[in-house]
Amino acid sequence: MTQLAAGKGVIALRFGHDAAKRGLDITVSLALIILLAPLLVVLIALVRFTSAGPALFSQERLGRDRRRFTMLKLRTMYVNRDDRLHREYVASLLSADREADRSPGNGLYKLDDPRVTSLGAWLRRTSLDEIPQLINVLRGEMSLVGPRPVLPWEAEMFAETHQRRFAVKPGITGLWQVSGRNRLTMREALELDVEYVVRRSLVLDLAILFRTVPAVLRGGTR
């Protein structure tokens, strides 16, 4: 009976956390959508003016329990470009040789990607390309805080120990983004995703959100 009561207590605690987290997501994302709407209009116009193609980019990603959803971003790449270079890069990041390489410039997302426009590089550096993901948060597909939303083919390369990251919704920001993102290997980032799942709480979410602001100003998150 004691174990049963303890189990019910854990379930109730998790339910309370999920409800509070959802309330925070709705409140903050709605406020930011309203606040950032004028800026988003300007950025949409700039994307359309500086390169051919739609201003918004939509892509299938994996969410909680590996459910697929369409993630929104401002387009930062030229349209109809081959993603082979990106696939090879991700594979190299997950390889033993690349993980062992701690030399400068070998952190996450250091790829010199010819698909990225000049404006797109700036949008990525400032994380402004992620503003449309607030709509994903409002729709309940993402959270403000959580593991990075990954592509289906990326997830197939992850080790079994890293699959636990799919126990929660992906986030716009997360533990690894504010923990020295450019100095981390991909495996270290995935381990931080799992650590977040284990430690998750509203207090941790708030701490990550507050740490995200200076990290973005330093150009340290994606």
GROMACS elastic network, one bead per residue, 0.5 to 0.9 nm:
[ bonds ]
;  ai    aj funct       b0    kb
    1     5     6  0.61058   500
    1     6     6  0.85255   500
    2     5     6  0.51343   500
    2     6     6  0.61418   500
    2     7     6  0.85777   500
    3     7     6  0.60753   500
    3     8     6  0.86137   500
    4     7     6  0.50528   500
    4     8     6  0.62466   500
    4     9     6  0.85749   500
    5     8     6  0.50920   500
    5     9     6  0.61291   500
    5    10     6  0.87424   500
    6    10     6  0.63192   500
    6    11     6  0.87219   500
    7    10     6  0.51960   500
    7    11     6  0.63321   500
    7    12     6  0.86530   500
    8    11     6  0.50718   500
    8    12     6  0.60903   500
    8    13     6  0.85201   500
    9    12     6  0.50876   500
    9    13     6  0.60854   500
    9    14     6  0.86129   500
   10    13     6  0.50062   500
   10    14     6  0.61547   500
   10    15     6  0.85236   500
   11    14     6  0.51504   500
   11    15     6  0.60780   500
   11    16     6  0.85350   500
   12    15     6  0.50250   500
   12    16     6  0.60784   500
   12    17     6  0.85598   500
   13    16     6  0.51010   500
   13    17     6  0.61752   500
   13    18     6  0.86326   500
   14    18     6  0.60676   500
   14    19     6  0.85210   500
   14   201     6  0.88231   500
   15    18     6  0.51022   500
   15    19     6  0.61127   500
   15    20     6  0.85693   500
   16    19     6  0.51601   500
   16    20     6  0.61421   500
   16    21     6  0.84626   500
   17    20     6  0.51583   500
   17    21     6  0.59290   500
   17    22     6  0.84722   500
   17   200     6  0.86385   500
   17   201     6  0.65040   500
   17   202     6  0.65807   500
   18    21     6  0.50230   500
   18    22     6  0.60450   500
   18    23     6  0.85391   500
   18   201     6  0.88644   500
   18   202     6  0.87783   500
   19    22     6  0.51596   500
   19    23     6  0.62170   500
   19    24     6  0.86969   500
   20    23     6  0.50395   500
   20    24     6  0.62314   500
   20    25     6  0.86137   500
   20   202     6  0.72675   500
   21    24     6  0.50695   500
   21    25     6  0.61172   500
   21    26     6  0.86974   500
   21   143     6  0.80961   500
   21   144     6  0.88599   500
   21   201     6  0.83804   500
   21   202     6  0.63847   500
   21   205     6  0.82423   500
   22    26     6  0.61724   500
   22    27     6  0.85488   500
   22   140     6  0.79153   500
   22   143     6  0.76577   500
   23    26     6  0.53033   500
   23    27     6  0.61525   500
   23    28     6  0.85449   500
   24    27     6  0.52372   500
   24    28     6  0.59555   500
   24    29     6  0.81836   500
   24   144     6  0.84167   500
   24   202     6  0.88866   500
   25    28     6  0.55011   500
   25    29     6  0.57560   500
   25    30     6  0.81869   500
   25   134     6  0.89098   500
   25   137     6  0.64649   500
   25   138     6  0.69074   500
   25   140     6  0.84103   500
   25   142     6  0.88108   500
   25   143     6  0.60781   500
   25   144     6  0.59245   500
   25   145     6  0.86820   500
   26    29     6  0.54182   500
   26    30     6  0.58921   500
   26    31     6  0.83979   500
   26   137     6  0.72384   500
   26   138     6  0.55099   500
   26   139     6  0.86269   500
   26   140     6  0.84357   500
   27    30     6  0.55158   500
   27    31     6  0.62160   500
   27    32     6  0.86848   500
   27   138     6  0.87248   500
   28    31     6  0.51454   500
   28    32     6  0.60629   500
   28    33     6  0.85323   500
   28   134     6  0.89499   500
   28   144     6  0.83497   500
   29    32     6  0.51019   500
   29    33     6  0.60127   500
   29    34     6  0.86408   500
   29   134     6  0.53786   500
   29   135     6  0.74884   500
   29   137     6  0.66123   500
   29   138     6  0.61530   500
   29   144     6  0.76844   500
   30    33     6  0.51362   500
   30    34     6  0.63632   500
   30    35     6  0.86063   500
   30   134     6  0.77087   500
   30   135     6  0.83516   500
   30   138     6  0.68526   500
   31    34     6  0.53280   500
   31    35     6  0.61049   500
   31    36     6  0.85186   500
   32    36     6  0.56838   500
   32    37     6  0.80480   500
   32   131     6  0.87454   500
   32   134     6  0.77006   500
   33    36     6  0.53117   500
   33    37     6  0.57149   500
   33    40     6  0.88429   500
   33   131     6  0.79982   500
   33   132     6  0.83531   500
   33   134     6  0.67368   500
   33   135     6  0.78011   500
   34    37     6  0.53740   500
   34    38     6  0.83335   500
   35    38     6  0.74881   500
   35    39     6  0.84255   500
   36    39     6  0.52691   500
   36    40     6  0.60727   500
   36    41     6  0.87237   500
   36   131     6  0.80468   500
   37    40     6  0.50090   500
   37    41     6  0.62559   500
   37    42     6  0.88153   500
   38    41     6  0.51977   500
   38    42     6  0.65234   500
   38    43     6  0.88201   500
   39    42     6  0.51731   500
   39    43     6  0.62174   500
   39    44     6  0.86129   500
   40    43     6  0.50226   500
   40    44     6  0.60228   500
   40    45     6  0.85683   500
   40   128     6  0.86780   500
   40   131     6  0.74674   500
   40   132     6  0.82538   500
   41    44     6  0.51578   500
   41    45     6  0.63263   500
   41    46     6  0.87594   500
   42    45     6  0.51715   500
   42    46     6  0.62866   500
   42    47     6  0.87759   500
   43    47     6  0.61748   500
   43    48     6  0.86076   500
   43    55     6  0.84280   500
   43    74     6  0.81367   500
   43   123     6  0.89806   500
   43   128     6  0.85737   500
   43   129     6  0.87063   500
   44    47     6  0.52224   500
   44    48     6  0.62668   500
   44    49     6  0.85703   500
   44    54     6  0.87907   500
   44    55     6  0.53600   500
   44    56     6  0.75680   500
   44    74     6  0.73134   500
   44    75     6  0.88381   500
   45    48     6  0.51966   500
   45    49     6  0.60193   500
   45    50     6  0.86201   500
   45    55     6  0.75569   500
   46    49     6  0.50138   500
   46    50     6  0.59987   500
   46    51     6  0.86026   500
   46    55     6  0.84215   500
   46   119     6  0.81349   500
   47    50     6  0.54417   500
   47    51     6  0.63110   500
   47    52     6  0.83383   500
   47    53     6  0.84355   500
   47    54     6  0.79591   500
   47    55     6  0.54802   500
   47    56     6  0.86613   500
   47    74     6  0.77727   500
   47    75     6  0.70551   500
   47    76     6  0.78433   500
   47   119     6  0.72727   500
   47   120     6  0.80260   500
   48    51     6  0.58582   500
   48    52     6  0.64139   500
   48    53     6  0.66287   500
   48    54     6  0.64854   500
   48    55     6  0.55091   500
   49    52     6  0.75530   500
   50   117     6  0.85194   500
   50   118     6  0.87193   500
   50   119     6  0.74564   500
   51    54     6  0.88952   500
   51    77     6  0.87289   500
   51    78     6  0.70230   500
   51    79     6  0.88401   500
   51   117     6  0.77114   500
   51   119     6  0.89248   500
   52    55     6  0.88898   500
   52    78     6  0.73748   500
   52    79     6  0.74493   500
   53    56     6  0.88092   500
   53    75     6  0.84673   500
   53    78     6  0.76199   500
   53    79     6  0.63016   500
   54    57     6  0.71406   500
   54    74     6  0.88847   500
   54    75     6  0.72537   500
   54    79     6  0.85827   500
   55    73     6  0.86893   500
   55    74     6  0.58881   500
   55    75     6  0.54968   500
   55    76     6  0.86664   500
   56    72     6  0.67940   500
   56    73     6  0.57938   500
   56    75     6  0.52113   500
   56    76     6  0.89826   500
   56   132     6  0.81226   500
   57    71     6  0.81641   500
   57    72     6  0.57975   500
   57    73     6  0.51478   500
   57    74     6  0.55856   500
   57    76     6  0.81046   500
   57    77     6  0.89942   500
   58    70     6  0.60411   500
   58    71     6  0.54879   500
   58    73     6  0.64324   500
   58    74     6  0.85466   500
   58    75     6  0.84043   500
   59    69     6  0.81622   500
   59    70     6  0.53458   500
   59    71     6  0.53419   500
   59    72     6  0.68005   500
   59    73     6  0.84892   500
   59   151     6  0.83201   500
   60    68     6  0.63905   500
   60    69     6  0.55740   500
   60    71     6  0.61291   500
   60   150     6  0.87736   500
   60   151     6  0.67377   500
   60   152     6  0.77307   500
   61    66     6  0.86430   500
   61    67     6  0.82806   500
   61    68     6  0.56205   500
   61    69     6  0.56138   500
   61    70     6  0.62190   500
   61    71     6  0.63370   500
   61   149     6  0.59730   500
   61   150     6  0.54739   500
   61   152     6  0.62011   500
   62    65     6  0.80675   500
   62    67     6  0.54960   500
   62    69     6  0.63810   500
   62    70     6  0.87360   500
   62   149     6  0.60764   500
   62   150     6  0.57876   500
   62   151     6  0.62152   500
   62   152     6  0.60851   500
   62   155     6  0.81749   500
   62   166     6  0.80856   500
   62   170     6  0.80846   500
   63    66     6  0.50899   500
   63    67     6  0.50226   500
   63    68     6  0.58697   500
   63    69     6  0.66496   500
   63   141     6  0.67768   500
   63   142     6  0.71218   500
   63   149     6  0.64960   500
   63   150     6  0.80652   500
   63   166     6  0.66849   500
   63   167     6  0.88278   500
   63   168     6  0.77007   500
   63   169     6  0.55611   500
   63   170     6  0.57863   500
   64    67     6  0.58349   500
   64    68     6  0.84628   500
   64   141     6  0.80411   500
   64   142     6  0.83393   500
   64   165     6  0.83949   500
   64   166     6  0.50244   500
   64   167     6  0.56717   500
   64   168     6  0.50040   500
   64   170     6  0.67950   500
   65    68     6  0.89773   500
   65   165     6  0.89337   500
   65   166     6  0.51826   500
   65   167     6  0.56911   500
   65   168     6  0.73207   500
   65   169     6  0.81723   500
   66   152     6  0.84818   500
   66   166     6  0.59521   500
   66   167     6  0.83710   500
   67   166     6  0.89358   500
   68   152     6  0.82410   500
   69   136     6  0.88883   500
   69   141     6  0.68761   500
   70   136     6  0.81943   500
   70   141     6  0.86029   500
   71   132     6  0.85465   500
   71   133     6  0.66528   500
   71   135     6  0.89827   500
   71   136     6  0.66129   500
   71   141     6  0.84720   500
   71   142     6  0.87130   500
   71   149     6  0.83112   500
   72    75     6  0.89442   500
   72   130     6  0.76589   500
   72   131     6  0.85710   500
   72   132     6  0.55361   500
   72   133     6  0.53755   500
   72   134     6  0.86920   500
   72   135     6  0.77787   500
   72   136     6  0.71333   500
   73    76     6  0.83636   500
   73   128     6  0.89466   500
   73   129     6  0.55465   500
   73   130     6  0.52463   500
   73   131     6  0.68904   500
   73   132     6  0.52560   500
   73   133     6  0.61921   500
   74   120     6  0.84154   500
   74   123     6  0.82366   500
   74   128     6  0.79557   500
   74   130     6  0.66928   500
   74   131     6  0.75903   500
   74   132     6  0.68089   500
   75    78     6  0.80468   500
   75    79     6  0.86907   500
   75   120     6  0.70491   500
   75   129     6  0.71811   500
   76   115     6  0.83709   500
   76   116     6  0.57269   500
   76   117     6  0.59526   500
   76   118     6  0.83313   500
   76   119     6  0.69972   500
   76   121     6  0.68856   500
   76   122     6  0.88120   500
   76   123     6  0.70913   500
   76   124     6  0.74375   500
   76   129     6  0.72907   500
   77    80     6  0.89405   500
   77    81     6  0.81109   500
   77   114     6  0.85761   500
   77   115     6  0.51985   500
   77   117     6  0.53206   500
   77   118     6  0.88990   500
   77   119     6  0.89925   500
   77   120     6  0.63016   500
   77   121     6  0.86945   500
   78    81     6  0.65685   500
   78   114     6  0.89372   500
   78   115     6  0.56461   500
   78   116     6  0.63596   500
   78   117     6  0.63111   500
   79   115     6  0.82418   500
   81   115     6  0.64491   500
   82    85     6  0.74898   500
   82    86     6  0.87029   500
   82   115     6  0.82977   500
   83    86     6  0.53198   500
   83    87     6  0.63744   500
   83    88     6  0.88088   500
   83   115     6  0.85772   500
   84    87     6  0.51007   500
   84    88     6  0.62098   500
   84    89     6  0.85488   500
   85    88     6  0.52296   500
   85    89     6  0.61503   500
   85    90     6  0.87722   500
   85   113     6  0.78637   500
   86    90     6  0.62236   500
   86    91     6  0.86002   500
   86   111     6  0.80102   500
   86   113     6  0.78094   500
   87    90     6  0.52613   500
   87    91     6  0.62403   500
   87    92     6  0.86520   500
   87   153     6  0.86206   500
   87   154     6  0.80843   500
   88    91     6  0.51072   500
   88    92     6  0.61906   500
   88    93     6  0.87183   500
   89    92     6  0.50640   500
   89    93     6  0.62677   500
   89    94     6  0.88189   500
   89   109     6  0.89245   500
   89   111     6  0.73602   500
   90    93     6  0.50307   500
   90    94     6  0.64411   500
   90    95     6  0.87773   500
   90   109     6  0.89655   500
   90   154     6  0.74869   500
   90   157     6  0.89031   500
   90   186     6  0.85253   500
   91    94     6  0.52644   500
   91    95     6  0.63378   500
   91   154     6  0.84105   500
   91   157     6  0.75449   500
   92    95     6  0.50337   500
   92    96     6  0.82690   500
   92    97     6  0.79024   500
   92    98     6  0.60061   500
   92    99     6  0.83663   500
   93    96     6  0.81497   500
   93    97     6  0.84681   500
   93    98     6  0.55219   500
   93    99     6  0.63136   500
   93   106     6  0.87772   500
   93   107     6  0.87941   500
   93   108     6  0.78204   500
   93   185     6  0.70796   500
   93   186     6  0.60291   500
   93   187     6  0.80919   500
   94    97     6  0.85821   500
   94    98     6  0.70409   500
   94    99     6  0.66309   500
   94   157     6  0.76863   500
   94   158     6  0.79826   500
   94   185     6  0.83234   500
   94   186     6  0.64115   500
   94   187     6  0.67066   500
   95    98     6  0.55417   500
   95    99     6  0.61926   500
   95   100     6  0.87150   500
   96    99     6  0.51011   500
   96   100     6  0.61835   500
   96   101     6  0.87791   500
   97   100     6  0.52899   500
   97   101     6  0.64978   500
   98   101     6  0.50813   500
   98   102     6  0.82363   500
   98   106     6  0.79716   500
   98   185     6  0.82905   500
   99   102     6  0.74740   500
   99   106     6  0.89398   500
   99   185     6  0.59730   500
   99   186     6  0.75418   500
   99   187     6  0.73903   500
  100   185     6  0.86769   500
  101   104     6  0.89037   500
  101   106     6  0.70511   500
  101   185     6  0.88257   500
  102   105     6  0.85007   500
  102   106     6  0.65735   500
  102   107     6  0.78242   500
  102   183     6  0.83583   500
  102   184     6  0.88669   500
  102   185     6  0.82714   500
  103   106     6  0.60324   500
  103   107     6  0.84595   500
  104   107     6  0.74227   500
  104   183     6  0.82196   500
  105   108     6  0.86424   500
  105   110     6  0.63667   500
  105   182     6  0.82394   500
  105   183     6  0.83043   500
  106   109     6  0.82921   500
  106   110     6  0.64489   500
  106   111     6  0.88316   500
  106   182     6  0.81878   500
  106   183     6  0.76656   500
  106   184     6  0.85229   500
  106   185     6  0.78101   500
  107   110     6  0.62070   500
  107   181     6  0.74570   500
  107   184     6  0.53287   500
  107   185     6  0.56390   500
  107   186     6  0.79354   500
  108   111     6  0.82329   500
  108   181     6  0.66954   500
  108   182     6  0.54258   500
  108   183     6  0.70503   500
  108   184     6  0.61531   500
  108   185     6  0.59730   500
  108   186     6  0.62650   500
  108   189     6  0.85952   500
  109   112     6  0.85702   500
  109   181     6  0.89891   500
  109   182     6  0.73850   500
  109   222     6  0.86649   500
  110   113     6  0.87400   500
  110   182     6  0.78535   500
  112   115     6  0.89482   500
  112   116     6  0.86070   500
  113   116     6  0.58623   500
  114   117     6  0.77821   500
  116   119     6  0.81990   500
  116   120     6  0.57648   500
  116   121     6  0.62204   500
  117   121     6  0.61723   500
  117   122     6  0.87745   500
  118   121     6  0.53010   500
  118   122     6  0.67641   500
  118   123     6  0.88716   500
  119   122     6  0.52412   500
  119   123     6  0.62177   500
  119   124     6  0.86865   500
  120   124     6  0.60861   500
  120   125     6  0.84761   500
  120   129     6  0.77983   500
  121   124     6  0.52052   500
  121   125     6  0.61237   500
  121   126     6  0.86962   500
  122   125     6  0.50079   500
  122   126     6  0.61809   500
  122   127     6  0.82919   500
  122   128     6  0.84314   500
  122   129     6  0.89451   500
  123   126     6  0.53067   500
  123   127     6  0.57426   500
  123   128     6  0.51023   500
  123   129     6  0.51723   500
  123   130     6  0.84939   500
  124   128     6  0.65550   500
  124   129     6  0.59094   500
  124   130     6  0.81034   500
  124   219     6  0.87244   500
  124   221     6  0.87978   500
  124   222     6  0.66119   500
  125   128     6  0.79635   500
  125   129     6  0.89044   500
  125   216     6  0.82166   500
  125   219     6  0.54755   500
  125   220     6  0.78616   500
  125   221     6  0.78267   500
  125   222     6  0.73334   500
  126   129     6  0.78374   500
  126   216     6  0.63294   500
  126   217     6  0.72269   500
  126   218     6  0.85579   500
  126   219     6  0.58553   500
  126   220     6  0.86249   500
  126   221     6  0.81770   500
  126   222     6  0.82054   500
  127   130     6  0.57309   500
  127   131     6  0.78035   500
  127   216     6  0.68813   500
  127   219     6  0.78038   500
  127   221     6  0.69738   500
  127   222     6  0.58159   500
  128   131     6  0.56743   500
  128   132     6  0.88463   500
  129   132     6  0.73252   500
  129   133     6  0.86876   500
  130   133     6  0.54609   500
  130   134     6  0.77648   500
  130   172     6  0.73372   500
  130   222     6  0.82531   500
  131   134     6  0.58561   500
  131   135     6  0.82540   500
  131   172     6  0.89719   500
  132   135     6  0.56851   500
  132   136     6  0.74507   500
  133   137     6  0.64063   500
  133   138     6  0.86624   500
  133   142     6  0.78729   500
  133   171     6  0.89929   500
  133   172     6  0.70006   500
  134   138     6  0.61663   500
  134   139     6  0.85857   500
  134   142     6  0.83156   500
  134   143     6  0.85199   500
  134   144     6  0.78259   500
  134   172     6  0.80375   500
  135   139     6  0.61283   500
  135   140     6  0.86173   500
  135   141     6  0.88398   500
  135   142     6  0.87893   500
  136   139     6  0.50892   500
  136   140     6  0.62897   500
  136   141     6  0.52982   500
  136   142     6  0.54826   500
  136   143     6  0.79117   500
  137   140     6  0.51221   500
  137   141     6  0.58195   500
  137   143     6  0.50651   500
  137   144     6  0.65650   500
  137   171     6  0.81107   500
  137   172     6  0.84187   500
  138   141     6  0.77103   500
  138   142     6  0.78640   500
  138   143     6  0.82524   500
  139   142     6  0.76625   500
  140   143     6  0.70553   500
  140   169     6  0.85336   500
  141   169     6  0.69244   500
  141   170     6  0.79144   500
  142   145     6  0.83066   500
  142   146     6  0.80233   500
  142   149     6  0.82415   500
  142   169     6  0.53145   500
  142   170     6  0.52089   500
  142   171     6  0.55177   500
  142   172     6  0.75235   500
  143   146     6  0.63184   500
  143   168     6  0.88568   500
  143   169     6  0.59220   500
  143   170     6  0.60546   500
  143   172     6  0.67526   500
  143   173     6  0.86130   500
  144   170     6  0.81857   500
  144   171     6  0.50034   500
  144   172     6  0.52089   500
  144   173     6  0.62950   500
  144   174     6  0.81528   500
  144   205     6  0.82797   500
  144   209     6  0.79746   500
  145   148     6  0.89698   500
  145   169     6  0.83085   500
  145   170     6  0.71490   500
  145   172     6  0.59455   500
  145   173     6  0.50524   500
  145   174     6  0.50509   500
  145   175     6  0.80382   500
  145   205     6  0.60464   500
  145   206     6  0.86914   500
  145   208     6  0.73733   500
  145   209     6  0.73003   500
  146   149     6  0.84631   500
  146   165     6  0.86859   500
  146   168     6  0.70112   500
  146   169     6  0.61304   500
  146   172     6  0.69868   500
  146   173     6  0.63295   500
  146   175     6  0.74519   500
  146   193     6  0.74590   500
  146   196     6  0.74294   500
  146   197     6  0.81316   500
  146   200     6  0.89738   500
  146   205     6  0.83715   500
  147   150     6  0.85937   500
  147   165     6  0.65431   500
  147   166     6  0.80394   500
  147   168     6  0.78362   500
  147   169     6  0.73164   500
  147   171     6  0.54850   500
  147   172     6  0.81092   500
  147   173     6  0.74748   500
  147   174     6  0.57146   500
  147   175     6  0.76123   500
  147   176     6  0.80892   500
  147   190     6  0.81943   500
  147   192     6  0.84752   500
  147   193     6  0.51936   500
  147   194     6  0.81813   500
  147   196     6  0.78009   500
  147   197     6  0.84595   500
  148   170     6  0.54613   500
  148   171     6  0.58164   500
  148   172     6  0.69823   500
  148   173     6  0.72561   500
  148   174     6  0.70983   500
  148   176     6  0.88483   500
  148   177     6  0.87435   500
  148   193     6  0.79357   500
  149   169     6  0.83153   500
  149   170     6  0.50150   500
  149   171     6  0.67806   500
  149   172     6  0.81535   500
  150   153     6  0.83130   500
  150   154     6  0.63142   500
  150   155     6  0.66002   500
  150   170     6  0.83794   500
  151   154     6  0.51721   500
  151   155     6  0.65046   500
  152   155     6  0.52771   500
  152   156     6  0.66835   500
  153   156     6  0.52349   500
  153   157     6  0.70899   500
  154   157     6  0.55030   500
  154   158     6  0.70538   500
  155   158     6  0.52836   500
  155   159     6  0.86801   500
  155   163     6  0.80517   500
  156   159     6  0.83064   500
  158   161     6  0.80785   500
  158   162     6  0.62019   500
  158   163     6  0.70824   500
  158   187     6  0.87360   500
  158   190     6  0.85015   500
  159   162     6  0.54769   500
  159   163     6  0.69936   500
  160   163     6  0.54136   500
  160   164     6  0.80942   500
  161   164     6  0.67026   500
  161   165     6  0.89199   500
  161   191     6  0.85335   500
  161   194     6  0.83622   500
  162   165     6  0.60132   500
  162   166     6  0.84883   500
  162   187     6  0.87266   500
  162   190     6  0.62235   500
  162   191     6  0.67421   500
  162   193     6  0.79584   500
  162   194     6  0.63996   500
  163   166     6  0.59651   500
  163   167     6  0.81128   500
  163   194     6  0.81332   500
  164   167     6  0.55761   500
  164   168     6  0.84528   500
  164   193     6  0.84708   500
  164   194     6  0.60412   500
  164   197     6  0.74187   500
  165   168     6  0.65950   500
  165   169     6  0.86653   500
  165   170     6  0.84546   500
  165   190     6  0.77436   500
  165   191     6  0.87016   500
  165   193     6  0.56899   500
  165   194     6  0.50442   500
  165   195     6  0.85201   500
  165   196     6  0.81458   500
  165   197     6  0.63318   500
  166   169     6  0.69771   500
  166   170     6  0.77085   500
  166   194     6  0.87817   500
  166   197     6  0.86588   500
  167   197     6  0.70855   500
  168   197     6  0.68403   500
  170   173     6  0.85878   500
  170   174     6  0.85283   500
  171   174     6  0.62621   500
  172   222     6  0.84336   500
  173   176     6  0.82984   500
  173   177     6  0.62157   500
  173   178     6  0.79469   500
  173   208     6  0.76928   500
  173   209     6  0.74456   500
  173   212     6  0.70732   500
  173   221     6  0.76556   500
  173   222     6  0.78455   500
  174   177     6  0.53745   500
  174   178     6  0.67982   500
  174   179     6  0.89009   500
  174   192     6  0.87841   500
  174   193     6  0.76113   500
  174   196     6  0.79727   500
  174   205     6  0.81986   500
  174   208     6  0.65489   500
  174   209     6  0.81378   500
  174   212     6  0.83011   500
  175   178     6  0.56210   500
  175   179     6  0.62773   500
  175   189     6  0.84483   500
  175   192     6  0.62511   500
  175   193     6  0.67072   500
  175   195     6  0.83257   500
  175   196     6  0.64169   500
  175   204     6  0.89385   500
  175   205     6  0.87885   500
  175   208     6  0.64484   500
  176   180     6  0.70226   500
  176   181     6  0.59491   500
  176   184     6  0.82199   500
  176   188     6  0.81936   500
  176   189     6  0.53913   500
  176   190     6  0.80113   500
  176   191     6  0.86582   500
  176   192     6  0.55902   500
  176   193     6  0.67594   500
  176   196     6  0.88249   500
  176   221     6  0.87651   500
  177   180     6  0.67417   500
  177   181     6  0.50498   500
  177   182     6  0.85835   500
  177   189     6  0.81866   500
  177   208     6  0.88810   500
  177   212     6  0.76747   500
  177   215     6  0.79647   500
  177   220     6  0.71341   500
  177   221     6  0.51020   500
  177   222     6  0.70355   500
  178   181     6  0.65140   500
  178   208     6  0.69607   500
  178   211     6  0.63228   500
  178   212     6  0.60040   500
  178   214     6  0.89758   500
  178   215     6  0.61578   500
  178   216     6  0.88368   500
  178   220     6  0.73687   500
  178   221     6  0.68629   500
  179   182     6  0.89111   500
  179   183     6  0.86980   500
  179   184     6  0.82467   500
  179   189     6  0.88058   500
  179   192     6  0.86919   500
  179   215     6  0.89766   500
  180   183     6  0.54180   500
  180   184     6  0.63680   500
  180   215     6  0.87937   500
  180   220     6  0.71953   500
  180   221     6  0.86226   500
  181   184     6  0.53445   500
  181   185     6  0.83782   500
  181   189     6  0.75884   500
  181   220     6  0.62855   500
  181   221     6  0.64894   500
  181   222     6  0.84502   500
  182   185     6  0.82908   500
  182   220     6  0.66560   500
  182   221     6  0.80849   500
  184   187     6  0.80372   500
  184   188     6  0.59406   500
  184   189     6  0.63119   500
  185   188     6  0.52263   500
  185   189     6  0.63652   500
  185   190     6  0.87797   500
  186   190     6  0.61851   500
  186   191     6  0.85822   500
  187   190     6  0.50373   500
  187   191     6  0.61439   500
  187   192     6  0.86332   500
  188   191     6  0.50246   500
  188   192     6  0.62740   500
  188   193     6  0.87017   500
  189   192     6  0.50892   500
  189   193     6  0.63455   500
  189   194     6  0.88652   500
  190   194     6  0.64447   500
  190   195     6  0.86331   500
  191   194     6  0.51034   500
  191   195     6  0.61442   500
  191   196     6  0.86370   500
  192   196     6  0.61027   500
  192   197     6  0.86652   500
  193   196     6  0.51634   500
  193   197     6  0.65460   500
  193   198     6  0.89490   500
  194   197     6  0.50841   500
  194   198     6  0.64252   500
  194   199     6  0.87378   500
  195   198     6  0.51284   500
  195   199     6  0.61053   500
  195   200     6  0.81598   500
  196   199     6  0.51165   500
  196   200     6  0.53418   500
  196   201     6  0.88062   500
  196   204     6  0.85020   500
  197   200     6  0.53117   500
  199   204     6  0.77267   500
  200   203     6  0.82925   500
  200   204     6  0.62883   500
  200   205     6  0.73120   500
  201   204     6  0.51989   500
  201   205     6  0.63013   500
  201   206     6  0.87561   500
  202   206     6  0.62094   500
  202   207     6  0.85980   500
  203   206     6  0.52010   500
  203   207     6  0.62172   500
  203   208     6  0.86986   500
  204   207     6  0.50238   500
  204   208     6  0.61734   500
  204   209     6  0.86034   500
  205   208     6  0.51714   500
  205   209     6  0.61848   500
  205   210     6  0.87067   500
  206   209     6  0.50551   500
  206   210     6  0.62214   500
  206   211     6  0.85890   500
  207   210     6  0.52383   500
  207   211     6  0.61885   500
  207   212     6  0.85979   500
  208   211     6  0.50121   500
  208   212     6  0.60053   500
  209   212     6  0.50535   500
  209   213     6  0.70154   500
  210   213     6  0.58900   500
  210   214     6  0.78627   500
  211   214     6  0.60049   500
  211   215     6  0.63596   500
  211   216     6  0.88303   500
  212   216     6  0.59566   500
  212   217     6  0.85395   500
  212   220     6  0.87282   500
  212   221     6  0.76522   500
  213   216     6  0.53130   500
  213   217     6  0.63867   500
  213   218     6  0.88044   500
  214   218     6  0.62213   500
  214   219     6  0.86004   500
  214   220     6  0.85490   500
  215   218     6  0.51115   500
  215   219     6  0.62358   500
  215   220     6  0.50042   500
  215   221     6  0.62191   500
  216   220     6  0.55364   500
  216   221     6  0.56504   500
  216   222     6  0.82749   500
  217   220     6  0.74824   500
  217   221     6  0.89915   500
  218   221     6  0.83268   500
  219   222     6  0.82001   500
